[in-house]
């Protein structure tokens, strides 16, 4: 996955199942979405699918930690009613069509 690909980001936000990803990235995104949407449904088989896709044990841990950290921070901000700085909000709105 390359950085700065706004079209890909937009596609991932709207239709992650059909985003143009290589097979390894697709397995990673599918896992992260499952962990985000249905954390209690994650099974050993899900971890094994990451390893079968070529991720090392350390990379699997990184994927889980990054996914959990983003979910935690989103829920923390939502729970505390944190709002974005007006300048940041304006930047997001200006770039929302880019992904």
N, CA, C and O atoms as CSV, one atom per row, in Angstrom:
chain,resi,resn,atom,element,x,y,z
A,1,UNK,N,N,0.852,-1.158,0.000
A,1,UNK,CA,C,0.000,0.000,0.000
A,1,UNK,C,C,0.906,1.231,0.000
A,1,UNK,O,O,1.816,1.339,0.821
A,2,UNK,N,N,0.651,2.150,-0.918
A,2,UNK,CA,C,1.477,3.347,-0.983
A,2,UNK,C,C,0.805,4.495,-0.255
A,2,UNK,O,O,-0.421,4.555,-0.172
A,3,UNK,N,N,1.608,5.405,0.271
A,3,UNK,CA,C,1.023,6.555,0.959
A,3,UNK,C,C,0.634,7.610,-0.064
A,3,UNK,O,O,1.200,7.671,-1.156
A,4,UNK,N,N,-0.337,8.439,0.299
A,4,UNK,CA,C,-0.754,9.515,-0.581
A,4,UNK,C,C,-1.730,9.101,-1.655
A,4,UNK,O,O,-2.045,9.908,-2.530
A,5,UNK,N,N,-2.221,7.877,-1.625
A,5,UNK,CA,C,-3.155,7.413,-2.629
A,5,UNK,C,C,-4.571,7.731,-2.161
A,5,UNK,O,O,-5.221,6.901,-1.526
A,6,UNK,N,N,-5.044,8.932,-2.474
A,6,UNK,CA,C,-6.346,9.387,-1.996
A,6,UNK,C,C,-7.483,8.558,-2.574
A,6,UNK,O,O,-8.481,8.329,-1.891
A,7,UNK,N,N,-7.355,8.101,-3.818
A,7,UNK,CA,C,-8.394,7.271,-4.427
A,7,UNK,C,C,-8.554,5.975,-3.653
A,7,UNK,O,O,-9.678,5.539,-3.409
A,8,UNK,N,N,-7.462,5.360,-3.268
A,8,UNK,CA,C,-7.524,4.118,-2.500
A,8,UNK,C,C,-8.145,4.364,-1.131
A,8,UNK,O,O,-8.972,3.571,-0.679
A,9,UNK,N,N,-7.765,5.438,-0.472
A,9,UNK,CA,C,-8.324,5.752,0.844
A,9,UNK,C,C,-9.839,5.929,0.724
A,9,UNK,O,O,-10.597,5.409,1.543
A,10,UNK,N,N,-10.267,6.655,-0.287
A,10,UNK,CA,C,-11.700,6.877,-0.505
A,10,UNK,C,C,-12.416,5.542,-0.717
A,10,UNK,O,O,-13.491,5.310,-0.163
A,11,UNK,N,N,-11.816,4.680,-1.513
A,11,UNK,CA,C,-12.403,3.362,-1.784
A,11,UNK,C,C,-12.459,2.528,-0.498
A,11,UNK,O,O,-13.463,1.865,-0.239
A,12,UNK,N,N,-11.412,2.555,0.293
A,12,UNK,CA,C,-11.400,1.807,1.555
A,12,UNK,C,C,-12.488,2.295,2.503
A,12,UNK,O,O,-13.096,1.493,3.211
A,13,UNK,N,N,-12.737,3.587,2.524
A,13,UNK,CA,C,-13.767,4.133,3.401
A,13,UNK,C,C,-15.165,3.715,2.956
A,13,UNK,O,O,-16.025,3.420,3.785
A,14,UNK,N,N,-15.385,3.691,1.646
A,14,UNK,CA,C,-16.727,3.445,1.121
A,14,UNK,C,C,-17.024,1.979,0.835
A,14,UNK,O,O,-18.152,1.525,1.022
A,15,UNK,N,N,-16.028,1.246,0.389
A,15,UNK,CA,C,-16.266,-0.142,-0.037
A,15,UNK,C,C,-15.004,-0.971,0.148
A,15,UNK,O,O,-14.386,-1.385,-0.833
A,16,UNK,N,N,-14.611,-1.221,1.408
A,16,UNK,CA,C,-13.338,-1.906,1.658
A,16,UNK,C,C,-13.254,-3.308,1.046
A,16,UNK,O,O,-12.168,-3.758,0.681
A,17,UNK,N,N,-14.377,-3.988,0.935
A,17,UNK,CA,C,-14.359,-5.357,0.400
A,17,UNK,C,C,-13.920,-5.396,-1.059
A,17,UNK,O,O,-13.384,-6.403,-1.522
A,18,UNK,N,N,-14.147,-4.308,-1.780
A,18,UNK,CA,C,-13.804,-4.282,-3.203
A,18,UNK,C,C,-12.683,-3.306,-3.537
A,18,UNK,O,O,-12.478,-2.968,-4.703
A,19,UNK,N,N,-11.965,-2.857,-2.532
A,19,UNK,CA,C,-10.842,-1.941,-2.771
A,19,UNK,C,C,-9.737,-2.670,-3.529
A,19,UNK,O,O,-9.509,-3.860,-3.312
A,20,UNK,N,N,-9.055,-1.955,-4.415
A,20,UNK,CA,C,-7.988,-2.576,-5.208
A,20,UNK,C,C,-6.709,-2.781,-4.380
A,20,UNK,O,O,-5.799,-1.953,-4.400
A,21,UNK,N,N,-6.667,-3.899,-3.659
A,21,UNK,CA,C,-5.538,-4.212,-2.796
A,21,UNK,C,C,-4.891,-5.512,-3.238
A,21,UNK,O,O,-5.537,-6.359,-3.854
A,22,UNK,N,N,-3.605,-5.665,-2.920
A,22,UNK,CA,C,-3.001,-6.977,-3.154
A,22,UNK,C,C,-3.548,-7.926,-2.091
A,22,UNK,O,O,-4.157,-7.489,-1.115
A,23,UNK,N,N,-3.332,-9.196,-2.281
A,23,UNK,CA,C,-3.960,-10.198,-1.407
A,23,UNK,C,C,-3.532,-10.047,0.053
A,23,UNK,O,O,-4.352,-10.239,0.950
A,24,UNK,N,N,-2.275,-9.709,0.308
A,24,UNK,CA,C,-1.801,-9.563,1.687
A,24,UNK,C,C,-2.482,-8.372,2.365
A,24,UNK,O,O,-2.926,-8.480,3.509
A,25,UNK,N,N,-2.565,-7.247,1.669
A,25,UNK,CA,C,-3.225,-6.072,2.246
A,25,UNK,C,C,-4.711,-6.341,2.477
A,25,UNK,O,O,-5.277,-5.881,3.469
A,26,UNK,N,N,-5.339,-7.077,1.577
A,26,UNK,CA,C,-6.763,-7.396,1.736
A,26,UNK,C,C,-7.000,-8.219,3.004
A,26,UNK,O,O,-7.940,-7.952,3.753
A,27,UNK,N,N,-6.145,-9.222,3.243
A,27,UNK,CA,C,-6.277,-10.037,4.454
A,27,UNK,C,C,-6.114,-9.159,5.693
A,27,UNK,O,O,-6.852,-9.314,6.666
A,28,UNK,N,N,-5.151,-8.240,5.661
A,28,UNK,CA,C,-4.916,-7.354,6.800
A,28,UNK,C,C,-6.112,-6.432,7.044
A,28,UNK,O,O,-6.545,-6.276,8.186
A,29,UNK,N,N,-6.643,-5.828,6.000
A,29,UNK,CA,C,-7.785,-4.924,6.139
A,29,UNK,C,C,-9.019,-5.695,6.612
A,29,UNK,O,O,-9.751,-5.224,7.483
A,30,UNK,N,N,-9.248,-6.868,6.045
A,30,UNK,CA,C,-10.385,-7.692,6.473
A,30,UNK,C,C,-10.283,-8.024,7.961
A,30,UNK,O,O,-11.273,-7.964,8.690
A,31,UNK,N,N,-9.082,-8.372,8.399
A,31,UNK,CA,C,-8.875,-8.680,9.817
A,31,UNK,C,C,-9.133,-7.446,10.682
A,31,UNK,O,O,-9.834,-7.532,11.690
A,32,UNK,N,N,-8.572,-6.306,10.296
A,32,UNK,CA,C,-8.748,-5.078,11.078
A,32,UNK,C,C,-10.218,-4.683,11.165
A,32,UNK,O,O,-10.679,-4.232,12.213
A,33,UNK,N,N,-10.949,-4.849,10.078
A,33,UNK,CA,C,-12.378,-4.545,10.100
A,33,UNK,C,C,-13.135,-5.500,11.018
A,33,UNK,O,O,-14.021,-5.083,11.764
A,34,UNK,N,N,-12.786,-6.769,10.959
A,34,UNK,CA,C,-13.445,-7.748,11.835
A,34,UNK,C,C,-13.154,-7.427,13.305
A,34,UNK,O,O,-14.056,-7.452,14.143
A,35,UNK,N,N,-11.901,-7.129,13.605
A,35,UNK,CA,C,-11.522,-6.795,14.981
A,35,UNK,C,C,-12.242,-5.529,15.446
A,35,UNK,O,O,-12.605,-5.411,16.617
A,36,UNK,N,N,-12.442,-4.603,14.544
A,36,UNK,CA,C,-13.131,-3.349,14.863
A,36,UNK,C,C,-14.633,-3.557,15.038
A,36,UNK,O,O,-15.227,-3.078,16.004
A,37,UNK,N,N,-15.233,-4.269,14.106
A,37,UNK,CA,C,-16.694,-4.406,14.084
A,37,UNK,C,C,-17.229,-5.523,14.982
A,37,UNK,O,O,-18.303,-5.394,15.571
A,38,UNK,N,N,-16.473,-6.622,15.083
A,38,UNK,CA,C,-16.925,-7.790,15.847
A,38,UNK,C,C,-15.769,-8.373,16.657
A,38,UNK,O,O,-15.357,-9.505,16.402
A,39,UNK,N,N,-15.241,-7.632,17.619
A,39,UNK,CA,C,-14.047,-8.108,18.320
A,39,UNK,C,C,-14.211,-9.479,18.978
A,39,UNK,O,O,-13.259,-10.258,19.027
A,40,UNK,N,N,-15.389,-9.774,19.477
A,40,UNK,CA,C,-15.581,-11.079,20.130
A,40,UNK,C,C,-15.662,-12.231,19.132
A,40,UNK,O,O,-15.620,-13.396,19.527
A,41,UNK,N,N,-15.776,-11.917,17.847
A,41,UNK,CA,C,-15.857,-12.956,16.822
A,41,UNK,C,C,-14.484,-13.361,16.290
A,41,UNK,O,O,-14.376,-14.339,15.549
A,42,UNK,N,N,-13.439,-12.628,16.655
A,42,UNK,CA,C,-12.094,-12.963,16.180
A,42,UNK,C,C,-11.646,-14.288,16.788
A,42,UNK,O,O,-11.741,-14.499,17.997
A,43,UNK,N,N,-11.163,-15.164,15.935
A,43,UNK,CA,C,-10.741,-16.505,16.348
A,43,UNK,C,C,-9.300,-16.756,15.917
A,43,UNK,O,O,-8.717,-15.983,15.156
A,44,UNK,N,N,-8.754,-17.829,16.408
A,44,UNK,CA,C,-7.387,-18.236,16.059
A,44,UNK,C,C,-7.236,-18.335,14.539
A,44,UNK,O,O,-6.177,-18.016,13.997
A,45,UNK,N,N,-8.287,-18.774,13.857
A,45,UNK,CA,C,-8.247,-18.903,12.395
A,45,UNK,C,C,-7.982,-17.553,11.719
A,45,UNK,O,O,-7.340,-17.488,10.671
A,46,UNK,N,N,-8.484,-16.479,12.335
A,46,UNK,CA,C,-8.244,-15.141,11.780
A,46,UNK,C,C,-6.762,-14.776,11.871
A,46,UNK,O,O,-6.193,-14.199,10.945
A,47,UNK,N,N,-6.157,-15.120,12.992
A,47,UNK,CA,C,-4.717,-14.888,13.169
A,47,UNK,C,C,-3.935,-15.762,12.190
A,47,UNK,O,O,-2.968,-15.313,11.574
A,48,UNK,N,N,-4.364,-17.002,12.059
A,48,UNK,CA,C,-3.699,-17.923,11.133
A,48,UNK,C,C,-3.784,-17.433,9.692
A,48,UNK,O,O,-2.860,-17.644,8.906
A,49,UNK,N,N,-4.896,-16.775,9.343
A,49,UNK,CA,C,-5.011,-16.269,7.968
A,49,UNK,C,C,-4.006,-15.143,7.719
A,49,UNK,O,O,-3.487,-15.003,6.611
A,50,UNK,N,N,-3.733,-14.341,8.752
A,50,UNK,CA,C,-2.704,-13.311,8.605
A,50,UNK,C,C,-1.333,-13.957,8.383
A,50,UNK,O,O,-0.560,-13.526,7.526
A,51,UNK,N,N,-1.053,-14.982,9.160
A,51,UNK,CA,C,0.239,-15.670,9.014
A,51,UNK,C,C,0.340,-16.359,7.658
A,51,UNK,O,O,1.402,-16.350,7.035
A,52,UNK,N,N,-0.757,-16.955,7.197
A,52,UNK,CA,C,-0.758,-17.614,5.891
A,52,UNK,C,C,-0.556,-16.615,4.754
A,52,UNK,O,O,-0.050,-16.962,3.687
A,53,UNK,N,N,-0.962,-15.360,5.004
A,53,UNK,CA,C,-0.783,-14.309,3.998
A,53,UNK,C,C,0.646,-13.776,3.991
A,53,UNK,O,O,1.001,-12.953,3.147
A,54,UNK,N,N,1.470,-14.248,4.938
A,54,UNK,CA,C,2.873,-13.847,4.946
A,54,UNK,C,C,3.280,-12.914,6.063
A,54,UNK,O,O,4.422,-12.455,6.098
A,55,UNK,N,N,2.369,-12.623,6.980
A,55,UNK,CA,C,2.723,-11.752,8.093
A,55,UNK,C,C,3.426,-12.560,9.182
A,55,UNK,O,O,3.014,-13.672,9.510
A,56,UNK,N,N,4.485,-11.987,9.731
A,56,UNK,CA,C,5.209,-12.626,10.834
A,56,UNK,C,C,4.413,-12.456,12.129
A,56,UNK,O,O,3.447,-11.694,12.181
A,57,UNK,N,N,4.824,-13.159,13.147
A,57,UNK,CA,C,4.187,-13.032,14.466
A,57,UNK,C,C,4.254,-11.575,14.946
A,57,UNK,O,O,3.275,-11.041,15.465
A,58,UNK,N,N,5.407,-10.948,14.768
A,58,UNK,CA,C,5.570,-9.553,15.176
A,58,UNK,C,C,4.640,-8.632,14.389
A,58,UNK,O,O,4.064,-7.707,14.961
A,59,UNK,N,N,4.486,-8.869,13.094
A,59,UNK,CA,C,3.599,-8.047,12.276
A,59,UNK,C,C,2.136,-8.243,12.679
A,59,UNK,O,O,1.355,-7.292,12.667
A,60,UNK,N,N,1.770,-9.471,13.032
A,60,UNK,CA,C,0.406,-9.739,13.505
A,60,UNK,C,C,0.134,-8.930,14.770
A,60,UNK,O,O,-0.920,-8.308,14.904
A,61,UNK,N,N,1.084,-8.943,15.686
A,61,UNK,CA,C,0.928,-8.158,16.919
A,61,UNK,C,C,0.799,-6.677,16.578
A,61,UNK,O,O,-0.037,-5.984,17.159
A,62,UNK,N,N,1.607,-6.184,15.652
A,62,UNK,CA,C,1.518,-4.779,15.237
A,62,UNK,C,C,0.141,-4.457,14.655
A,62,UNK,O,O,-0.439,-3.420,14.976
A,63,UNK,N,N,-0.381,-5.334,13.809
A,63,UNK,CA,C,-1.703,-5.120,13.208
A,63,UNK,C,C,-2.770,-5.033,14.290
A,63,UNK,O,O,-3.630,-4.153,14.254
A,64,UNK,N,N,-2.712,-5.942,15.241
A,64,UNK,CA,C,-3.691,-5.936,16.342
A,64,UNK,C,C,-3.534,-4.667,17.180
A,64,UNK,O,O,-4.525,-4.005,17.486
A,65,UNK,N,N,-2.310,-4.326,17.550
A,65,UNK,CA,C,-2.083,-3.144,18.390
A,65,UNK,C,C,-2.499,-1.850,17.700
A,65,UNK,O,O,-3.110,-0.985,18.327
A,66,UNK,N,N,-2.181,-1.708,16.431
A,66,UNK,CA,C,-2.554,-0.496,15.701
A,66,UNK,C,C,-4.066,-0.396,15.574
A,66,UNK,O,O,-4.640,0.675,15.773
A,67,UNK,N,N,-4.713,-1.509,15.244
A,67,UNK,CA,C,-6.172,-1.512,15.137
A,67,UNK,C,C,-6.806,-1.139,16.472
A,67,UNK,O,O,-7.702,-0.297,16.526
A,68,UNK,N,N,-6.342,-1.763,17.537
A,68,UNK,CA,C,-6.893,-1.482,18.872
A,68,UNK,C,C,-6.634,-0.042,19.299
A,68,UNK,O,O,-7.506,0.591,19.894
A,69,UNK,N,N,-5.471,0.472,19.007
A,69,UNK,CA,C,-5.132,1.847,19.388
A,69,UNK,C,C,-6.050,2.845,18.682
A,69,UNK,O,O,-6.567,3.768,19.312
A,70,UNK,N,N,-6.252,2.660,17.377
A,70,UNK,CA,C,-7.143,3.564,16.654
A,70,UNK,C,C,-8.565,3.476,17.192
A,70,UNK,O,O,-9.226,4.500,17.366
A,71,UNK,N,N,-9.040,2.261,17.456
A,71,UNK,CA,C,-10.387,2.097,18.009
A,71,UNK,C,C,-10.492,2.745,19.384
A,71,UNK,O,O,-11.477,3.422,19.680
A,72,UNK,N,N,-9.487,2.542,20.216
A,72,UNK,CA,C,-9.483,3.135,21.553
A,72,UNK,C,C,-9.534,4.661,21.474
A,72,UNK,O,O,-10.339,5.296,22.155
A,73,UNK,N,N,-8.679,5.237,20.647
A,73,UNK,CA,C,-8.609,6.696,20.558
A,73,UNK,C,C,-9.915,7.282,20.014
A,73,UNK,O,O,-10.367,8.324,20.489
A,74,UNK,N,N,-10.519,6.626,19.029
A,74,UNK,CA,C,-11.803,7.098,18.507
A,74,UNK,C,C,-12.877,7.072,19.586
A,74,UNK,O,O,-13.631,8.031,19.746
A,75,UNK,N,N,-12.940,5.973,20.321
A,75,UNK,CA,C,-13.961,5.851,21.366
A,75,UNK,C,C,-13.694,6.813,22.522
A,75,UNK,O,O,-14.632,7.359,23.103
A,76,UNK,N,N,-12.447,7.019,22.851
A,76,UNK,CA,C,-12.098,7.966,23.902
A,76,UNK,C,C,-12.537,9.375,23.511
A,76,UNK,O,O,-13.173,10.077,24.297
A,77,UNK,N,N,-12.193,9.777,22.295
A,77,UNK,CA,C,-12.563,11.113,21.825
A,77,UNK,C,C,-14.085,11.263,21.759
A,77,UNK,O,O,-14.628,12.287,22.173
A,78,UNK,N,N,-14.768,10.242,21.239
A,78,UNK,CA,C,-16.233,10.302,21.170
A,78,UNK,C,C,-16.841,10.363,22.566
A,78,UNK,O,O,-17.756,11.144,22.822
A,79,UNK,N,N,-16.320,9.530,23.463
A,79,UNK,CA,C,-16.851,9.469,24.815
A,79,UNK,C,C,-16.673,10.748,25.599
A,79,UNK,O,O,-17.484,11.071,26.467
A,80,UNK,N,N,-15.616,11.477,25.296
A,80,UNK,CA,C,-15.353,12.733,25.985
A,80,UNK,C,C,-15.883,13.947,25.232
A,80,UNK,O,O,-15.744,15.082,25.688
A,81,UNK,N,N,-16.485,13.702,24.085
A,81,UNK,CA,C,-17.029,14.804,23.294
A,81,UNK,C,C,-15.967,15.696,22.696
A,81,UNK,O,O,-16.199,16.887,22.484
A,82,UNK,N,N,-14.797,15.130,22.421
A,82,UNK,CA,C,-13.699,15.913,21.852
A,82,UNK,C,C,-14.059,16.343,20.430
A,82,UNK,O,O,-14.509,15.540,19.612
A,83,UNK,N,N,-13.850,17.612,20.164
A,83,UNK,CA,C,-14.089,18.138,18.821
A,83,UNK,C,C,-12.765,18.579,18.223
A,83,UNK,O,O,-11.853,18.996,18.935
A,84,UNK,N,N,-12.675,18.480,16.907
A,84,UNK,CA,C,-11.451,18.874,16.223
A,84,UNK,C,C,-11.250,20.381,16.298
A,84,UNK,O,O,-12.204,21.156,16.357
A,85,UNK,N,N,-9.997,20.766,16.294
A,85,UNK,CA,C,-9.621,22.154,16.161
A,85,UNK,C,C,-10.251,22.684,14.871
A,85,UNK,O,O,-10.256,21.970,13.868
A,86,UNK,N,N,-10.784,23.913,14.862
A,86,UNK,CA,C,-11.440,24.442,13.659
A,86,UNK,C,C,-10.566,24.407,12.403
A,86,UNK,O,O,-11.068,24.143,11.311
A,87,UNK,N,N,-9.272,24.669,12.546
A,87,UNK,CA,C,-8.376,24.615,11.390
A,87,UNK,C,C,-8.263,23.191,10.842
A,87,UNK,O,O,-8.246,22.990,9.627
A,88,UNK,N,N,-8.186,22.209,11.733
A,88,UNK,CA,C,-8.104,20.815,11.313
A,88,UNK,C,C,-9.411,20.392,10.650
A,88,UNK,O,O,-9.393,19.696,9.635
A,89,UNK,N,N,-10.543,20.807,11.214
A,89,UNK,CA,C,-11.848,20.485,10.632
A,89,UNK,C,C,-11.948,21.066,9.222
A,89,UNK,O,O,-12.432,20.393,8.312
A,90,UNK,N,N,-11.498,22.300,9.032
A,90,UNK,CA,C,-11.528,22.934,7.709
A,90,UNK,C,C,-10.640,22.176,6.724
A,90,UNK,O,O,-11.011,21.994,5.564
A,91,UNK,N,N,-9.480,21.739,7.178
A,91,UNK,CA,C,-8.569,20.965,6.324
A,91,UNK,C,C,-9.223,19.657,5.892
A,91,UNK,O,O,-9.135,19.275,4.725
A,92,UNK,N,N,-9.870,18.978,6.812
A,92,UNK,CA,C,-10.545,17.707,6.499
A,92,UNK,C,C,-11.654,17.953,5.487
A,92,UNK,O,O,-11.794,17.205,4.519
A,93,UNK,N,N,-12.434,18.988,5.707
A,93,UNK,CA,C,-13.536,19.282,4.788
A,93,UNK,C,C,-13.030,19.634,3.405
A,93,UNK,O,O,-13.633,19.238,2.408
A,94,UNK,N,N,-11.932,20.373,3.327
A,94,UNK,CA,C,-11.353,20.731,2.017
A,94,UNK,C,C,-10.850,19.504,1.270
A,94,UNK,O,O,-10.860,19.472,0.040
A,95,UNK,N,N,-10.413,18.504,2.011
A,95,UNK,CA,C,-9.820,17.324,1.390
A,95,UNK,C,C,-10.734,16.091,1.414
A,95,UNK,O,O,-10.308,14.999,1.040
A,96,UNK,N,N,-11.967,16.261,1.844
A,96,UNK,CA,C,-12.862,15.089,1.988
A,96,UNK,C,C,-13.117,14.396,0.663
A,96,UNK,O,O,-13.327,13.183,0.647
A,97,UNK,N,N,-13.109,15.109,-0.436
A,97,UNK,CA,C,-13.355,14.477,-1.734
A,97,UNK,C,C,-12.134,13.690,-2.215
A,97,UNK,O,O,-12.240,12.910,-3.162
A,98,UNK,N,N,-10.986,13.884,-1.579
A,98,UNK,CA,C,-9.768,13.172,-1.953
A,98,UNK,C,C,-9.631,11.842,-1.226
A,98,UNK,O,O,-8.798,11.020,-1.609
A,99,UNK,N,N,-10.404,11.617,-0.218
A,99,UNK,CA,C,-10.307,10.374,0.550
A,99,UNK,C,C,-9.967,10.688,1.930
A,99,UNK,O,O,-9.834,9.784,2.754
